[in-house]
Amino acid sequence: MMTNGGGDVLPCAWRWRRRGVRRTLVASFLCLAPLGVGAFDAWPPQTEWRIDRGVVAPWAPAKTRPPPDRGLAGKSLRFAATRVEAPQPLACAAARYEFVLTPAPGLFQGSLPSPAGQAARALGIAQLPLLSLRVTCDGGIFDYHLLTSGRALLGLDNVVWTLTRAAAADSPEATTVELLRLHMTGDMAFNPAAVARKRAYLTTGLRGAIADYFKRPPPQDEVPPINGDPFTDSQEYPERFVPGRARIDGARANVPIRFGDGSRDWQVEVLLLREGSSWRVDDLRYPGGATLRGLLQAQSG
């Protein structure tokens, strides 16, 4: 079951699909099973957050506006492996985690008044869509909308809460999630400007290989080696993903990612390298064994 920003129960979820280069949003109402179910070994975020403050939600009824403090301000919240450790009503067990791409009409599970984009901006949301951490547990479904890697918004009982992450995570999974957050909430086209936005999360070697690819003239009268989005292995962009647990071998790591677009699921393996004190993405491996670096080298002059 699903609870919206005001605490109501919803049996299903809105699905938003991006179509084509223009990334037009098309909504439909479906009941979808979350990703990460079955043999896939999903990675729990295992991060700690502080609940900073609450403001009256824009969807709250005018005559019944609640005070913004329910005793949650200043309290800690931790996403543990199988539970959320937090004050009630946020604490819950049997937790499952997935990251969901959320346009303005889907924020706070559809509770924003129309026009949703204007209402989102009034809450300080400068860029849309947002990547949301969706927690499904025995207490319901809770969406934590990520403004940045360290700040999030949560709608609860007619209040919008701001949360701040206690410390930056340093793991292959966290690096992969942050790269995908920047990628999926910005321009997902494969071009120099879009790649530059993610450069902090790419190794020096991969950045150089991509730069060399763009320097070469595209092939004439044939499909280029990279025809679509190499970071998600898709042409119709995914709506959600679940990171798997990393396999670490010294300074190298592999992180499987399971993507979904409402009608199908597929998996990509992210290959990371430790550069200095940080994990960075060095390559991607697709079903069938092809790699991003291999595709970058396939286009000859």
Backbone as JSON, one array per atom type, in Angstrom:
{
  "sequence": "MMTNGGGDVLPCAWRWRRRGVRRTLVASFLCLAPLGVGAFDAWPPQTEWRIDRGVVAPWAPAKTRPPPDRGLAGKSLRFAATRVEAPQPLACAAARYEFVLTPAPGLFQGSLPSPAGQAARALGIAQLPLLSLRVTCDGGIFDYHLLTSGRALLGLDNVVWTLTRAAAADSPEATTVELLRLHMTGDMAFNPAAVARKRAYLTTGLRGAIADYFKRPPPQDEVPPINGDPFTDSQEYPERFVPGRARIDGARANVPIRFGDGSRDWQVEVLLLREGSSWRVDDLRYPGGATLRGLLQAQSG",
  "N": [[0.84, -1.2, 0.0], [0.28, 2.37, -0.32], [1.19, 5.51, 0.98], [0.17, 8.87, 0.81], [1.35, 12.34, 0.68], [-0.3, 13.51, 2.59], [-0.97, 11.48, 4.28], [-2.91, 9.68, 3.45], [-4.07, 6.51, 2.12], [-2.9, 4.81, -0.68], [-3.45, 2.54, -3.33], [-1.87, 2.15, -5.55], [0.57, 3.52, -7.9], [1.61, 6.54, -9.52], [2.91, 6.45, -12.82], [5.58, 7.69, -14.69], [6.72, 8.44, -17.84], [9.49, 9.09, -19.94], [9.68, 10.13, -23.23], [11.45, 9.85, -26.21], [13.7, 12.35, -27.65], [12.93, 14.8, -26.63], [11.97, 14.2, -24.13], [9.32, 14.04, -23.13], [6.81, 13.97, -20.66], [4.67, 11.37, -19.87], [1.85, 10.33, -18.24], [0.56, 7.54, -16.44], [-1.61, 5.35, -14.6], [-0.64, 2.87, -12.59], [-0.21, -0.33, -10.98], [2.73, -1.3, -9.67], [5.27, -3.68, -9.1], [7.97, -3.25, -6.84], [11.42, -2.74, -7.81], [14.27, -4.87, -7.26], [13.42, -7.15, -6.02], [13.69, -10.59, -5.38], [16.4, -12.59, -6.63], [18.33, -10.65, -6.92], [20.77, -8.85, -5.24], [20.12, -6.35, -3.43], [21.34, -3.07, -2.56], [21.27, -1.51, 0.54], [20.78, 1.93, 1.49], [21.92, 2.78, 3.99], [22.52, 5.18, 5.43], [22.75, 8.08, 7.54], [20.51, 10.6, 8.61], [19.48, 13.94, 9.5], [16.59, 15.35, 10.8], [15.62, 18.41, 10.04], [13.77, 20.72, 9.91], [10.27, 21.65, 9.73], [7.67, 22.7, 7.5], [4.45, 24.09, 6.85], [2.56, 22.21, 4.6], [1.84, 22.83, 1.12], [-0.52, 21.62, 0.28], [-2.13, 21.4, 2.49], [-5.3, 21.65, 4.13], [-6.92, 24.81, 4.37], [-8.34, 25.53, 6.72], [-7.52, 23.74, 8.58], [-4.84, 23.79, 9.14], [-1.9, 22.33, 10.3], [0.38, 22.7, 13.13], [3.86, 23.11, 12.32], [5.67, 21.51, 13.75], [6.09, 18.32, 14.95], [7.45, 17.24, 16.99], [9.52, 16.1, 15.67], [11.65, 17.6, 14.71], [15.11, 18.0, 14.74], [15.63, 15.38, 15.34], [17.13, 12.14, 14.6], [17.43, 10.06, 11.68], [17.85, 6.91, 10.27], [18.69, 4.9, 7.55], [18.72, 1.69, 7.67], [19.82, -1.72, 6.99], [17.52, -3.42, 6.77], [15.51, -1.98, 7.9], [14.05, 1.14, 9.0], [15.42, 3.36, 11.16], [14.1, 5.53, 13.27], [12.17, 8.28, 14.7], [8.68, 7.73, 15.45], [6.14, 8.59, 13.08], [7.9, 7.38, 11.29], [9.66, 5.29, 11.64], [10.18, 1.9, 10.75], [9.92, -1.58, 9.76], [11.14, -4.36, 7.72], [12.17, -3.08, 5.42], [12.53, -1.94, 2.06], [14.4, -0.56, -0.61], [14.39, 1.77, -3.29], [15.31, 3.87, -6.05], [13.62, 6.53, -7.51], [12.59, 8.35, -10.32], [11.18, 11.52, -10.25], [8.83, 13.71, -11.45], [7.4, 17.06, -11.2], [4.47, 16.83, -10.86], [4.35, 14.35, -9.58], [5.58, 14.6, -7.13], [5.65, 14.24, -3.57], [3.88, 12.18, -3.71], [1.86, 12.96, -5.47], [0.52, 15.06, -4.22], [0.85, 17.83, -4.47], [-0.59, 21.05, -5.12], [-2.1, 22.25, -8.18], [-0.67, 24.67, -10.4], [1.75, 22.14, -10.41], [4.52, 22.49, -10.76], [4.97, 25.17, -10.08], [4.19, 25.14, -7.39], [6.15, 23.44, -6.42], [8.48, 24.96, -6.81], [7.98, 26.99, -4.97], [8.55, 25.68, -2.66], [11.25, 25.65, -2.65], [12.42, 24.03, -4.53], [14.52, 23.9, -7.07], [15.22, 22.63, -9.45], [13.85, 20.3, -11.72], [13.14, 17.03, -13.09], [13.16, 15.37, -9.8], [15.31, 13.03, -8.13], [14.14, 10.44, -6.16], [14.35, 8.75, -3.06], [12.71, 5.91, -2.48], [11.09, 4.3, 0.07], [9.85, 1.28, 0.95], [8.0, -0.33, 3.32], [6.87, -2.0, 6.35], [5.33, -0.02, 7.43], [4.26, 1.47, 5.41], [4.65, 3.42, 2.39], [7.26, 5.62, 1.79], [8.46, 8.59, 0.43], [11.5, 10.1, -0.08], [12.59, 12.97, -1.24], [15.28, 13.91, -3.15], [17.01, 16.77, -2.98], [19.67, 17.5, -3.21], [22.73, 15.6, -2.99], [22.94, 15.59, -0.28], [20.66, 16.72, 0.91], [17.17, 16.51, 1.53], [13.6, 16.27, 0.95], [10.59, 15.54, 2.69], [7.21, 14.62, 2.7], [4.73, 14.63, 5.15], [1.81, 14.05, 6.77], [0.56, 16.63, 6.12], [2.73, 18.3, 6.43], [5.87, 19.49, 5.27], [8.99, 18.24, 5.52], [12.42, 19.05, 5.95], [15.41, 17.34, 5.44], [18.78, 16.63, 6.37], [21.76, 15.1, 5.38], [23.94, 13.33, 7.53], [26.69, 12.75, 7.09], [28.9, 12.57, 4.29], [28.75, 9.77, 2.19], [31.16, 7.23, 1.49], [31.62, 5.11, -0.76], [31.55, 2.55, -3.33], [28.9, 2.14, -4.18], [27.55, 4.47, -3.31], [28.83, 6.46, -4.84], [28.04, 5.64, -7.4], [25.24, 5.98, -7.25], [25.09, 8.77, -6.88], [26.21, 9.73, -9.27], [24.23, 8.76, -11.05], [22.06, 10.21, -10.08], [22.71, 12.87, -10.76], [22.84, 12.49, -13.52], [20.25, 11.5, -14.33], [18.52, 13.51, -13.57], [19.19, 15.6, -15.1], [20.33, 16.6, -18.34], [20.12, 13.82, -20.27], [21.23, 13.17, -22.64], [23.92, 12.01, -24.76], [26.49, 13.88, -24.89], [29.15, 16.38, -25.03], [28.61, 18.47, -23.12], [26.71, 17.37, -21.34], [28.16, 15.22, -20.32], [30.22, 16.59, -19.05], [28.96, 17.6, -16.81], [28.95, 15.49, -15.11], [31.56, 14.9, -14.58], [33.11, 14.85, -12.22], [32.64, 12.41, -11.13], [33.73, 10.53, -12.73], [36.51, 8.56, -13.87], [39.85, 9.72, -14.64], [40.83, 8.4, -16.88], [38.48, 7.44, -18.19], [37.18, 9.85, -18.75], [39.01, 10.91, -20.58], [38.82, 9.0, -22.68], [36.19, 9.4, -23.5], [36.33, 12.06, -24.35], [38.07, 11.77, -26.53], [36.43, 10.27, -28.21], [34.42, 12.12, -28.9], [35.94, 13.87, -30.38], [36.43, 12.62, -32.77], [35.14, 12.39, -36.1], [31.68, 11.67, -36.71], [30.44, 8.5, -38.0], [29.56, 8.18, -41.46], [26.36, 7.78, -42.91], [25.6, 5.57, -41.35], [24.7, 3.89, -38.3], [25.88, 5.33, -35.31], [28.43, 4.09, -32.99], [27.61, 4.56, -30.33], [24.43, 4.9, -29.64], [22.13, 6.28, -28.15], [21.58, 6.29, -24.62], [24.41, 5.74, -22.89], [24.9, 5.51, -20.15], [22.74, 4.42, -18.91], [22.05, 2.41, -20.6], [19.93, 2.63, -22.53], [17.22, 3.86, -24.63], [14.65, 4.8, -24.31], [14.27, 6.47, -21.51], [15.08, 5.25, -18.19], [12.82, 4.93, -15.36], [13.29, 4.35, -12.77], [15.58, 2.84, -10.4], [17.57, 0.29, -8.83], [20.39, -0.05, -6.88], [22.83, -2.63, -6.69], [24.74, -4.61, -4.31], [28.18, -3.79, -3.94], [30.98, -5.43, -5.42], [34.12, -5.67, -4.29], [37.51, -5.43, -5.11], [40.43, -4.82, -4.06], [41.55, -1.86, -5.4], [39.52, -1.72, -7.18], [36.07, -1.99, -8.16], [32.81, -3.44, -8.65], [29.52, -2.57, -9.41], [26.32, -3.69, -9.66], [23.46, -2.49, -11.39], [20.02, -2.32, -11.41], [17.7, -1.33, -13.66], [14.47, 0.14, -14.43], [11.56, 0.74, -16.46], [8.84, 0.73, -16.22], [7.66, -1.09, -17.99], [9.6, -2.96, -18.37], [12.55, -4.52, -16.98], [16.08, -4.1, -16.69], [19.63, -4.73, -16.58], [22.73, -3.2, -15.7], [26.23, -3.15, -15.36], [28.31, -1.33, -13.32], [31.59, -0.25, -13.38], [34.1, 0.56, -11.21], [36.87, 2.6, -10.07], [39.37, 3.22, -7.67], [40.49, 6.37, -7.21], [42.86, 8.27, -5.82], [41.39, 9.41, -2.94], [38.82, 8.75, -3.54], [36.05, 6.93, -4.95], [35.52, 6.33, -8.38], [33.71, 6.22, -11.47], [34.76, 4.01, -13.97], [34.12, 2.51, -16.16], [31.43, 0.87, -17.99], [29.55, -2.11, -18.12], [27.56, -3.99, -20.31], [24.57, -6.06, -20.84], [25.43, -9.07, -22.45], [28.08, -8.46, -22.7], [29.38, -6.28, -23.91], [31.13, -3.14, -23.54], [31.31, 0.26, -22.27], [33.75, 1.55, -22.78], [34.68, -0.03, -24.88], [32.79, 0.58, -26.89], [33.35, 3.28, -27.2], [35.82, 3.18, -28.41], [35.21, 2.0, -30.79], [34.48, 3.66, -32.84], [36.08, 4.7, -35.52], [38.46, 6.9, -37.07]],
  "CA": [[0.0, 0.0, 0.0], [1.04, 3.59, -0.52], [0.64, 6.66, 1.69], [0.56, 10.1, 0.15], [1.92, 13.35, 1.56], [-1.2, 13.83, 3.68], [-1.2, 10.32, 5.12], [-3.93, 8.8, 2.9], [-3.55, 5.25, 1.61], [-3.09, 4.64, -2.11], [-3.1, 1.18, -3.69], [-1.03, 2.1, -6.74], [1.47, 4.66, -8.04], [1.7, 7.16, -10.84], [4.1, 6.12, -13.61], [5.91, 8.8, -15.6], [7.68, 7.96, -18.85], [10.09, 10.06, -20.84], [9.68, 9.58, -24.58], [12.18, 10.54, -27.26], [14.73, 13.31, -27.3], [12.34, 15.89, -25.87], [11.7, 13.7, -22.79], [7.96, 14.41, -22.75], [6.3, 13.15, -19.58], [3.36, 10.78, -20.11], [1.48, 9.69, -16.98], [-0.46, 6.52, -16.38], [-1.79, 4.9, -13.22], [-0.36, 1.45, -12.6], [0.32, -0.98, -9.79], [4.0, -1.87, -10.08], [6.1, -4.29, -8.07], [9.24, -2.55, -6.77], [12.6, -3.47, -8.23], [15.09, -5.38, -6.17], [12.8, -8.33, -5.45], [14.19, -11.82, -5.97], [17.79, -12.96, -6.39], [19.18, -9.45, -6.97], [21.2, -8.47, -3.89], [20.0, -4.89, -3.4], [22.16, -2.34, -1.59], [20.54, -0.53, 1.35], [21.57, 3.16, 1.59], [22.66, 2.78, 5.25], [22.99, 6.53, 5.72], [22.06, 8.74, 8.65], [20.02, 11.92, 8.28], [18.92, 14.74, 10.59], [15.35, 16.04, 10.44], [15.94, 19.78, 10.44], [12.63, 21.6, 10.18], [9.06, 21.38, 8.97], [6.82, 23.83, 7.13], [3.11, 23.66, 6.46], [2.54, 21.78, 3.21], [0.91, 23.63, 0.29], [-1.8, 20.93, 0.09], [-2.88, 21.34, 3.75], [-6.55, 22.44, 4.12], [-6.72, 26.13, 4.97], [-8.94, 25.64, 8.05], [-6.98, 22.73, 9.49], [-3.39, 23.77, 8.99], [-1.28, 21.86, 11.53], [1.69, 23.3, 13.43], [4.88, 22.37, 11.58], [6.54, 20.68, 14.58], [5.48, 17.17, 15.6], [8.48, 16.64, 17.81], [10.5, 15.44, 14.82], [12.78, 18.48, 14.43], [16.32, 17.7, 15.49], [15.79, 13.93, 15.53], [17.91, 11.43, 13.59], [16.79, 9.0, 10.9], [18.88, 6.08, 9.64], [18.24, 3.84, 6.66], [19.49, 0.49, 7.93], [19.71, -2.74, 5.94], [16.16, -3.94, 6.62], [14.57, -1.19, 8.69], [14.33, 2.56, 9.16], [15.53, 3.71, 12.58], [13.65, 6.92, 13.31], [10.98, 8.45, 15.53], [7.4, 7.44, 14.81], [5.71, 7.37, 12.39], [8.82, 7.05, 10.19], [10.33, 4.02, 11.91], [9.47, 0.74, 10.22], [10.72, -2.77, 9.5], [10.99, -4.99, 6.4], [12.36, -1.98, 4.48], [13.13, -2.11, 0.75], [14.76, 0.75, -1.11], [14.63, 1.99, -4.7], [15.4, 5.28, -6.44], [12.56, 6.77, -8.49], [12.62, 9.67, -10.94], [9.9, 12.12, -9.89], [8.53, 15.06, -11.95], [6.65, 17.89, -10.25], [3.15, 16.3, -10.46], [4.48, 13.15, -8.77], [6.18, 14.86, -5.83], [4.79, 14.01, -2.4], [2.92, 11.21, -4.2], [0.77, 13.61, -6.18], [-0.25, 15.94, -3.35], [1.04, 19.26, -4.74], [-1.68, 21.69, -5.88], [-1.76, 22.65, -9.54], [0.33, 23.93, -11.15], [2.68, 21.47, -9.5], [5.85, 23.07, -10.88], [4.99, 26.41, -9.3], [4.16, 24.77, -5.97], [7.47, 22.87, -6.09], [9.44, 26.06, -6.7], [7.7, 27.69, -3.73], [9.18, 24.91, -1.59], [12.69, 25.73, -2.82], [12.9, 23.03, -5.5], [14.94, 24.72, -8.22], [15.38, 21.83, -10.66], [12.98, 19.13, -11.81], [12.59, 16.21, -12.02], [14.04, 14.99, -8.7], [15.46, 11.62, -7.82], [13.58, 10.2, -4.83], [14.56, 7.46, -2.42], [11.41, 5.36, -2.07], [11.22, 3.26, 1.09], [8.65, 0.46, 1.11], [8.2, -1.08, 4.55], [5.61, -2.41, 6.96], [4.57, 1.17, 7.82], [3.74, 2.14, 4.22], [5.65, 3.84, 1.42], [7.72, 6.97, 2.09], [9.33, 9.14, -0.6], [12.44, 11.13, 0.34], [12.95, 13.62, -2.49], [16.66, 14.37, -3.0], [17.34, 18.06, -3.58], [21.09, 17.3, -3.52], [23.15, 14.35, -2.36], [22.89, 15.7, 1.18], [19.44, 17.35, 1.4], [15.98, 15.83, 1.02], [12.3, 16.7, 1.45], [9.63, 14.47, 2.98], [5.88, 15.07, 3.06], [4.13, 13.77, 6.18], [0.68, 14.63, 7.51], [0.39, 18.05, 5.83], [3.97, 19.02, 6.73], [7.03, 19.16, 4.45], [10.18, 18.23, 6.36], [13.74, 19.09, 5.32], [16.38, 16.46, 6.08], [20.17, 16.82, 5.97], [22.55, 13.9, 5.63], [24.93, 13.6, 8.57], [28.04, 12.71, 6.53], [28.95, 12.05, 2.94], [29.12, 8.36, 2.12], [32.31, 6.92, 0.64], [31.49, 3.71, -1.16], [31.26, 2.46, -4.76], [27.46, 2.28, -4.41], [27.16, 5.87, -3.14], [29.32, 7.17, -6.01], [27.19, 5.27, -8.53], [23.94, 6.62, -7.06], [25.2, 10.21, -7.09], [26.35, 9.94, -10.71], [22.93, 8.57, -11.68], [21.18, 11.32, -9.69], [23.04, 14.0, -11.64], [22.53, 12.12, -14.9], [18.83, 11.32, -14.61], [17.78, 14.74, -13.32], [19.66, 16.61, -16.04], [20.27, 16.2, -19.74], [20.62, 12.46, -20.39], [21.84, 12.97, -23.95], [25.37, 11.75, -24.7], [27.19, 14.96, -25.55], [30.18, 16.89, -24.13], [28.09, 19.27, -22.02], [26.08, 16.49, -20.36], [29.22, 14.44, -19.67], [30.97, 17.5, -18.17], [28.21, 17.75, -15.56], [29.22, 14.31, -14.28], [32.98, 14.6, -14.67], [33.68, 14.6, -10.9], [32.39, 11.02, -10.75], [34.34, 9.69, -13.75], [37.96, 8.53, -13.78], [40.59, 10.48, -15.64], [40.9, 7.59, -18.09], [37.19, 7.42, -18.89], [36.95, 11.19, -19.31], [39.83, 11.04, -21.77], [38.28, 8.17, -23.74], [34.98, 10.06, -24.0], [36.76, 13.25, -25.1], [38.59, 11.31, -27.83], [35.27, 9.84, -29.01], [33.75, 13.3, -29.44], [36.83, 14.54, -31.33], [36.4, 11.94, -34.07], [33.9, 12.66, -36.85], [30.75, 10.54, -36.68], [30.42, 7.74, -39.26], [28.59, 8.64, -42.45], [25.35, 6.84, -43.42], [25.47, 4.38, -40.52], [24.39, 4.18, -36.9], [27.12, 5.47, -34.53], [28.6, 3.06, -31.97], [26.79, 4.89, -29.17], [23.16, 5.4, -30.17], [21.26, 6.24, -26.99], [22.18, 6.71, -23.35], [25.28, 4.66, -22.42], [24.96, 5.4, -18.7], [21.63, 3.56, -18.47], [21.83, 1.42, -21.65], [18.52, 2.78, -22.91], [16.79, 4.96, -25.47], [13.56, 5.35, -23.51], [14.99, 6.58, -20.26], [14.47, 4.55, -17.06], [12.07, 5.7, -14.37], [13.7, 3.98, -11.42], [16.67, 1.87, -10.38], [18.03, -0.24, -7.55], [21.78, -0.47, -6.93], [23.19, -3.85, -5.99], [25.92, -4.5, -3.46], [29.44, -3.76, -4.67], [32.03, -6.44, -5.27], [35.34, -4.87, -4.22], [38.77, -6.16, -5.22], [41.47, -3.8, -3.97], [41.16, -0.52, -5.84], [38.46, -1.83, -8.19], [34.77, -2.44, -7.65], [31.71, -3.59, -9.6], [28.21, -2.33, -8.81], [25.21, -3.95, -10.59], [22.32, -1.59, -11.28], [18.81, -2.8, -12.08], [16.84, -0.23, -14.09], [13.13, -0.21, -14.86], [10.82, 1.84, -17.09], [7.41, 0.47, -16.13], [7.3, -2.26, -18.76], [10.68, -3.95, -18.37], [13.72, -4.3, -16.14], [17.34, -4.54, -17.28], [20.73, -4.57, -15.64], [24.01, -2.69, -16.18], [27.27, -3.27, -14.34], [29.16, -0.15, -13.24], [32.94, -0.6, -12.97], [34.69, 1.73, -10.54], [38.29, 2.58, -9.72], [39.73, 4.13, -6.6], [41.46, 7.39, -7.6], [43.09, 9.06, -4.62], [40.54, 9.02, -1.82], [37.44, 8.66, -4.01], [35.64, 5.97, -5.97], [35.01, 6.97, -9.59], [33.26, 5.28, -12.5], [35.8, 3.82, -14.97], [33.57, 1.83, -17.34], [30.15, 0.21, -17.78], [29.42, -3.36, -18.87], [26.17, -4.2, -20.66], [24.22, -7.46, -21.11], [26.1, -9.55, -23.65], [29.51, -8.3, -22.53], [29.92, -5.03, -24.46], [31.47, -2.14, -22.52], [31.32, 1.63, -22.75], [35.06, 1.84, -23.37], [34.73, -0.69, -26.18], [32.0, 1.36, -27.84], [34.06, 4.54, -27.46], [36.94, 2.89, -29.3], [34.73, 1.39, -32.03], [34.33, 4.67, -33.89], [37.39, 5.05, -36.06], [38.49, 8.12, -37.87]],
  "C": [[0.87, 1.25, 0.0], [0.4, 4.73, 0.24], [1.1, 7.93, 1.0], [1.05, 11.13, 1.17], [1.02, 13.68, 2.74], [-1.56, 12.65, 4.55], [-2.29, 9.4, 4.62], [-3.28, 7.55, 2.33], [-3.9, 5.12, 0.13], [-2.67, 3.24, -2.51], [-2.08, 1.09, -4.81], [-0.18, 3.35, -6.8], [1.37, 5.24, -9.44], [2.98, 6.72, -11.52], [4.33, 7.23, -14.62], [6.97, 8.31, -16.56], [8.18, 9.13, -19.67], [10.16, 9.44, -22.22], [10.53, 10.48, -25.48], [13.15, 11.58, -26.72], [14.17, 14.41, -26.42], [11.98, 15.48, -24.44], [10.34, 14.17, -22.29], [7.46, 13.45, -21.68], [4.89, 12.68, -19.9], [2.98, 10.0, -18.87], [0.45, 8.61, -17.2], [-0.5, 5.98, -14.96], [-1.7, 3.39, -13.18], [0.0, 0.97, -11.21], [1.59, -1.7, -10.21], [4.69, -2.51, -8.89], [7.43, -3.56, -8.03], [10.37, -3.4, -7.29], [13.32, -4.0, -7.01], [14.51, -6.6, -5.51], [13.38, -9.56, -6.13], [15.66, -12.01, -5.66], [18.72, -11.75, -6.38], [19.49, -9.0, -5.55], [21.24, -6.95, -3.79], [20.84, -4.28, -2.28], [21.29, -1.39, -0.79], [21.38, 0.72, 1.53], [22.43, 3.25, 2.85], [23.31, 4.13, 5.52], [22.16, 7.12, 6.84], [21.73, 10.18, 8.28], [19.51, 12.61, 9.54], [17.68, 15.43, 10.06], [15.47, 17.47, 10.95], [14.72, 20.6, 10.83], [11.45, 21.19, 9.33], [8.31, 22.66, 8.67], [5.46, 23.27, 6.71], [3.09, 23.36, 4.97], [1.55, 22.6, 2.39], [-0.42, 22.94, 0.04], [-2.64, 20.87, 1.37], [-4.15, 22.18, 3.65], [-6.38, 23.73, 4.9], [-7.23, 26.2, 6.4], [-8.34, 24.65, 9.05], [-5.46, 22.64, 9.39], [-2.74, 23.37, 10.32], [-0.04, 22.67, 11.87], [2.77, 22.47, 12.77], [5.74, 21.45, 12.42], [5.73, 19.58, 15.25], [6.45, 16.5, 16.55], [9.54, 15.92, 17.0], [11.75, 16.29, 14.6], [13.95, 18.15, 15.35], [16.58, 16.23, 15.7], [16.57, 13.32, 14.36], [17.07, 10.36, 12.92], [17.9, 8.23, 10.2], [18.22, 5.0, 8.79], [19.15, 2.63, 6.87], [19.17, -0.56, 6.87], [18.27, -3.19, 5.71], [15.13, -3.14, 7.4], [14.99, 0.28, 8.66], [14.3, 2.86, 10.65], [15.25, 5.19, 12.72], [12.52, 7.04, 14.32], [9.72, 8.09, 14.75], [6.82, 8.7, 14.19], [6.65, 6.91, 11.27], [9.55, 5.73, 10.4], [9.5, 2.87, 11.35], [10.45, -0.38, 9.95], [10.42, -3.29, 8.09], [11.16, -3.95, 5.29], [13.02, -2.45, 3.19], [13.31, -0.73, 0.14], [14.88, 0.73, -2.63], [14.64, 3.48, -4.97], [14.46, 5.5, -7.62], [12.69, 8.2, -9.02], [11.23, 10.3, -10.81], [9.75, 13.51, -10.49], [7.64, 15.79, -10.95], [5.29, 17.3, -9.89], [3.22, 15.04, -9.59], [5.08, 13.37, -7.41], [5.17, 14.72, -4.71], [3.59, 13.15, -2.8], [1.65, 11.87, -4.71], [0.0, 14.62, -5.37], [-0.12, 17.43, -3.66], [-0.16, 19.84, -5.49], [-1.18, 22.1, -7.26], [-1.62, 24.18, -9.62], [1.45, 23.4, -10.25], [4.08, 22.08, -9.57], [5.99, 24.34, -10.06], [4.99, 26.11, -7.81], [5.5, 24.19, -5.53], [8.5, 23.97, -5.92], [9.23, 26.85, -5.42], [8.3, 26.98, -2.52], [10.7, 24.92, -1.7], [13.27, 24.7, -3.76], [13.23, 23.76, -6.8], [14.98, 23.94, -9.51], [14.51, 20.59, -10.59], [13.35, 18.36, -13.07], [13.61, 15.98, -10.91], [14.19, 13.48, -8.67], [15.0, 11.42, -6.38], [13.99, 8.83, -4.33], [13.22, 6.98, -1.9], [11.65, 4.19, -1.12], [9.86, 2.56, 1.23], [8.87, -0.43, 2.33], [6.85, -1.4, 5.18], [4.78, -1.23, 7.45], [3.98, 1.92, 6.64], [4.84, 2.42, 3.23], [5.97, 5.32, 1.66], [8.69, 7.41, 1.0], [10.17, 10.27, -0.02], [13.01, 11.74, -0.94], [14.3, 14.32, -2.34], [16.88, 15.68, -3.74], [18.79, 18.06, -4.04], [21.45, 15.94, -2.93], [23.01, 14.39, -0.85], [21.67, 16.38, 1.74], [18.24, 16.7, 0.74], [14.73, 16.46, 1.63], [11.4, 15.49, 1.63], [8.29, 15.1, 3.33], [5.24, 14.1, 4.03], [3.04, 14.54, 6.9], [0.6, 16.15, 7.36], [1.58, 18.91, 6.25], [5.05, 18.56, 5.76], [8.27, 19.34, 5.32], [11.43, 18.29, 5.49], [14.69, 18.22, 6.13], [17.77, 16.75, 5.51], [20.97, 15.58, 6.32], [23.7, 14.23, 6.58], [26.35, 13.65, 8.01], [27.97, 12.13, 5.13], [29.42, 10.61, 2.94], [30.3, 8.19, 1.18], [32.27, 5.44, 0.32], [31.26, 3.68, -2.67], [29.78, 2.66, -5.06], [27.03, 3.74, -4.32], [27.62, 6.71, -4.32], [28.43, 6.9, -7.21], [25.84, 5.96, -8.43], [24.03, 8.12, -7.35], [25.41, 10.53, -8.56], [25.01, 9.8, -11.41], [21.95, 9.67, -11.3], [21.44, 12.52, -10.59], [22.62, 13.72, -13.08], [21.04, 12.15, -15.18], [18.0, 12.56, -14.34], [18.25, 15.88, -14.21], [19.46, 16.15, -17.47], [20.91, 14.83, -19.88], [21.18, 12.17, -21.77], [23.34, 12.73, -23.78], [26.06, 12.81, -25.54], [28.19, 15.56, -24.56], [29.64, 17.65, -22.93], [27.48, 18.39, -20.93], [27.12, 15.66, -19.62], [29.99, 15.33, -18.69], [30.27, 17.67, -16.82], [28.52, 16.61, -14.58], [30.71, 14.03, -14.11], [33.61, 14.27, -13.31], [33.54, 13.15, -10.48], [32.94, 10.04, -11.77], [35.85, 9.71, -13.58], [38.59, 9.38, -14.87], [40.63, 9.73, -16.96], [39.61, 7.58, -18.87], [36.87, 8.78, -19.47], [37.76, 11.39, -20.58], [39.3, 10.23, -22.94], [37.02, 8.79, -24.34], [35.35, 11.29, -24.83], [37.3, 12.86, -26.47], [37.45, 10.89, -28.76], [34.6, 11.05, -29.67], [34.62, 14.05, -30.45], [36.75, 13.92, -32.72], [35.1, 12.25, -34.8], [32.98, 11.45, -36.8], [30.74, 9.8, -38.01], [29.31, 8.23, -40.18], [27.66, 7.49, -42.85], [25.31, 5.53, -42.64], [25.24, 4.81, -39.08], [25.7, 4.29, -36.12], [27.23, 4.37, -33.48], [27.76, 3.3, -30.72], [25.55, 5.6, -29.68], [22.12, 5.3, -29.06], [22.03, 6.71, -25.77], [23.08, 5.59, -22.82], [25.32, 4.5, -20.92], [23.82, 4.56, -18.14], [21.3, 2.48, -19.49], [20.38, 1.46, -22.13], [18.35, 3.89, -23.93], [15.53, 5.6, -24.91], [14.03, 5.31, -22.07], [14.3, 5.83, -19.11], [13.77, 5.5, -16.1], [12.56, 5.44, -12.96], [14.87, 3.01, -11.53], [16.94, 1.44, -8.94], [19.5, -0.6, -7.71], [21.97, -1.78, -6.18], [24.41, -3.62, -5.12], [27.19, -4.6, -4.3], [30.27, -5.01, -4.39], [33.36, -5.7, -5.38], [36.55, -5.79, -4.25], [39.89, -5.12, -5.24], [40.95, -2.44, -4.36], [40.09, -0.55, -6.91], [37.18, -2.37, -7.57], [33.77, -2.54, -8.79], [30.4, -3.38, -8.85], [27.14, -2.64, -9.85], [24.08, -2.97, -10.33], [21.16, -2.19, -12.05], [17.91, -1.61, -12.37], [15.46, -0.76, -14.43], [12.44, 1.0, -15.46], [9.31, 1.62, -17.07], [6.98, -0.75, -16.88], [8.38, -3.33, -18.76], [11.74, -3.55, -17.36], [14.96, -4.74, -16.91], [18.48, -4.15, -16.34], [22.0, -4.09, -16.36], [25.01, -2.83, -15.04], [28.19, -2.06, -14.42], [30.51, -0.57, -12.67], [33.63, 0.65, -12.43], [36.15, 1.49, -10.2], [38.52, 3.59, -8.62], [40.82, 5.08, -7.1], [41.66, 8.32, -6.41], [42.23, 8.55, -3.49], [39.09, 8.78, -2.23], [37.24, 7.51, -4.98], [35.08, 6.74, -7.16], [34.67, 5.9, -10.61], [34.3, 5.23, -13.61], [35.28, 3.17, -16.25], [32.18, 1.32, -16.98], [30.11, -1.03, -18.66], [27.94, -3.66, -19.06], [25.86, -5.69, -20.82], [24.82, -7.91, -22.44], [27.59, -9.32, -23.64], [30.12, -7.04, -23.11], [30.18, -4.04, -23.32], [31.42, -0.75, -23.14], [32.65, 1.96, -23.4], [35.2, 1.18, -24.75], [33.96, 0.06, -27.23], [32.7, 2.68, -28.18], [35.2, 4.33, -28.44], [36.49, 2.37, -30.68], [34.64, 2.38, -33.17], [35.71, 5.11, -34.36], [37.3, 6.34, -36.85], [38.3, 7.83, -39.33]]
}
